[in-house]
Amino acid sequence: MSAPRATATRRPGTPLVWLGALLVAYMAVPVIAFLVRTAGSNDRGFQTPGLWAALRTSVAAASVATLLVAVVGIPLAYWLARHPGRLASIVGMAVQVPLALPPLMAGVVLIYIVGPYTTLGRWFGGHLTDSFIGLVIAQSFVSSPFLVISARSAFAASDPALEDVAATLGLRPTARLFRIALPAAAAGIRAGILLTWLRAFGEYGANVLLAYHPYSLPVFTYVQFSGSGIPTTQAPTLLAIGVAAAVITLGYLRFPSRRRAPAVQKVEQREPRPLPPTPVQFSLDVVIGEFHLEAGHCADSHRIAIVGPSGSGKSMTLRSLAGLLGPRAGPVCYGSRDVTDVATEARRVGYVPQTPALLASRTVWQQVTLAPDADPALARWWLAALGLAGLERRLPSELSGGQRQRVLLAQALSREPDLVLLDEPFSALDAPVREELRRELRRLQRDAGLSTVLVTHDPEEAALLADEILVIVDGRIVQAGPRREVFTHPVSPAVGRLLGVANLHTGRLRSPTEIAWGELTLEAARSTAPVGTEILWTVAPDRLTIGPDPGAGLAARVVDVADRGTTVAVEVEVDKGGRMEVRASDPPALWPGQPCRLLVPPTAIRSWPAGPRAAGEELAGSIAHDIS
C-alpha cells in the first residue's frame, strides 16, 4: 500500500489577524453601505443651493490652513527633534493640546483670542470670525498637531550623521534643512501634511463656533440634516468621500525619485594637489548628559588614531574636532590655524561616520558633488581612484556596503579638505572588504598626503593607518605617543589589552635579571632599572613553548585550545602566577584541564617601568595654555 500523500493545509488566521480584519470591516462597511444606499436613491441633493460653494470653501480653507501649518510647523518639528530638553518637552506637550480638546471647546478657546470683542478681534474690525479667515484659524488650530507630531517623529528617526556630514561639507544650517533634513524626513512629512489637510477639511465643531458663515461642507451638511433630513445630506457626504479618496490616493502616489546624474563622462579628471601636513592640537572639556570628556593632545604627526573601548569618548572627540559640538567643546587647532570659534561648515574638514550616511534619493555623482565647493574634476578623479567609476548614476540602495563607504570617502575628499576625520568607517564591513579599504586608505595617505584622525577599536587598523596613537578611556587620554612606543610600552595591562598586546603582566624587579610575578620568580634579560622597581613585562605568544607534564619550565594547566587555521592558540593558567597565551603551528596534543609545563625563554621577556608615559591632565593643561 502506498504511503498517503501529504496535503497542504491552510493555517488558520491568528487572533491578531482576525482583530485587524474586524477593525477594517468596522471602518469600511458603513461607507460601503452608504454608497450602496445612495446608488439607489433618486434625489441625492446635488441641486441643493450652496452645496458647491460649501465644497469650494472647505477645500480652499483646508488648503490654506495646511500651507500655513506646514510653513510654521515643519521648522518647529525640526527644532523639537534636534533640541531635546525640558523646553522642547514643554513645547511638545503644548502642541498636543488641540488633540485633547473637543472641537467645540477648541472653538470656545479661540473665541477668547480672536473673537470680535477681543483686542485682536477689534484690530481686524471683527473680521476674524464669521469669515473665511475664521475658518482657516479654526482649521489650523485643530489640525496642526498632526503635522508637527508626524514631522517631528520623521526628523528624529532620520540619521543625524546625514546633517553632520553635510555640515562638514560646507552646507550652512538653512541649506542642511532644505537639502538634507527635509528629503530624509519626506515620507513622514508627507503623511503629516495628508493628515493635516484631511483633519482641516473635516472640521465641524470649531468652525461652527468661530465661523458659521461662510458654510464649510460639514456645517452645510449639518444645516441640511437639521432642515430636510437625510436625503439632502447624501450629496455633500458623497463629495466628502470622493475628495478624501482623491487626496489619500494623491498622498500615496510615489513619483520617481531618481535623478539622472550630470554628464560626468565629459568632466575631465584632475589629480589632487599636494596638501601640507595638518597635525591637530586640542584641549577638550565638554559634558553631554552624564558623560564628561576631558582630553588634550598636541600631535606631532598628521596621521593619528584614537583607540579605546566602546563608550570611552572616541566619537565625541572626533565630533569636537569637527566643530559639531561648537566652541564650548574647547580649543582646537588644525596645524597653526585656530578653528575653535570657526563654524563646522567653514573648517574645511572631511568627515566619514560609522554609518553610510547617504541620501537615498541621490545618485553617487550627486552625493560626491554635494559640497558647494566640490570640484567635479577632482570628484571624477576620486571616483576612479576608489574604484567607483561607472557607478555615478547608481543610488545608495544599488551599492554594496564597501561601495557606500567609498562614496562617503570620495564625497569628503572632493573638496580637498585640510583634515579627514574617520569614525570607525570600516567596522560594519565584511573582513575582505574591510581589509581592502584599509589598504586603499593607506595608499591615499601615502600618495595624496592625507592628514587623518582615525577613531577605531581595532589596534591592527590603528597601527596600519596612523603614526601616532592616542588611547582614551572614560573620557580621558591615558596614553599617547608614536605608534611603536605605545605598542611596545603600554602604561598598564588594561591599555595593553586595548592594543592587543598579549601576555602583559605587572611585576617587580627582584634582581637585574629576575622578575617577581605573583609567587614566582622569572629569569629575564638584564634590566637597567633599580631593584625593587614596579614593572610591566610581556612575552610574545609565539616565543613560548608548551609541553606535557612533567618537564622543564613552569607548572601550568590548559584552559582552552583554539585552532585558528594556520596556528593553534593555547591558553594556560600558570600555578602561582597568572594566565598566558601560547601560539604554535604544530603544538603537542592538548586538551582543557590537562597539566602541562610552560617554558619562558629569558631573552623573550621585555620589561619596562610601570607608570604614565604620556597624556593626562597635566598634558591637557599645557596644550590649553599653548593654544590660548
Salt bridges, closest charged atoms under 4 A:
GLU163 OE2 - ARG82 NH2 2.50
ASP164 OD2 - ARG319 NH1 2.45
GLU203 OE1 - ARG199 NH1 2.57
ASP285 OD1 - HIS292 NE2 2.57
GLU294 OE1 - ARG476 NH2 3.26
GLU345 OE1 - ARG176 NH1 3.46
ASP373 OD2 - ARG348 NH1 2.88
ASP373 OD1 - ARG415 NE 2.93
ASP375 OD2 - ARG270 NE 2.89
GLU398 OE2 - ARG258 NH1 3.09
GLU416 OE2 - ARG270 NH1 3.49
GLU416 OE1 - ARG273 NH2 2.59
ASP418 OD2 - ARG337 NH2 2.99
GLU424 OE2 - LYS314 NZ 3.90
GLU424 OE1 - HIS457 ND1 2.69
GLU435 OE1 - ARG438 NH1 3.54
GLU435 OE2 - ARG439 NE 2.95
GLU436 OE2 - ARG406 NH2 2.74
GLU440 OE2 - ARG443 NH2 2.39
ASP447 OD2 - ARG443 NH1 3.62
ASP447 OD1 - ARG446 NE 3.33
ASP458 OD2 - ARG438 NH2 2.30
GLU461 OE1 - ARG438 NE 2.92
ASP467 OD2 - ARG303 NH2 2.98
ASP467 OD1 - ARG483 NH1 3.49
GLU468 OE2 - HIS297 NE2 2.70
GLU485 OE1 - HIS489 ND1 3.85
GLU485 OE2 - ARG613 NH1 2.75
ASP549 OD1 - ARG597 NH1 3.87
GLU571 OE2 - ARG579 NH1 3.12
GLU573 OE1 - ARG579 NE 2.76
GLU581 OE2 - ARG583 NE 2.64
ASP626 OD1 - HIS625 ND1 3.93
